[in-house]
Amino acid sequence: MSGRPLAIRHAGQIWVVAEDPVQWFTRDSWWDTRRSAPVGIGNVVDIEHWRVQVRLGSSSSALRTFELRREPLSEQWLLESIAHG
């Protein structure tokens, strides 16, 4: 679950990361969600984001930009948006 994304499975296809991805973090507004966690569980407020430029298998397919997000304590990534180019 850690490290840089290399490929993304979306809509039954594998999208290969073609450029260096960009990572950043935002903070969960825990005071609004009232999310709680047992003491010592780890970081429960940082939301991890990645912006990756991907293409379908061949180098001739058009680039698309996917933005991904993972909520604190989640095992799954969410696809925030897809843009061309």
C-alpha positions, 0 to 999 in steps of 0.5 A: 500500500506504500510507494509510487503507483506503477499501474491502475486498474480501471474499467477492466483495463490496466493503465500504465503510469507514463510520467513521474507521479505527483503526491501530496497530502491534505487533512481530514476535517475530523471535527466534522466527521467525528471519526475516532480511532483507538489510541496508537492506531496511527495517522487518522487525519492525513488523506493521501493524493496522487496525480498520475499520467497514464496510458493504455499498454501501448506507448501510442495511446493518448495520455490521461491524468488520473487523480487518486485519493486514499482516506485515513485507515482505508485500504482502498484507493478512490478515483477522484477524476480523469482528465485527457492530457 
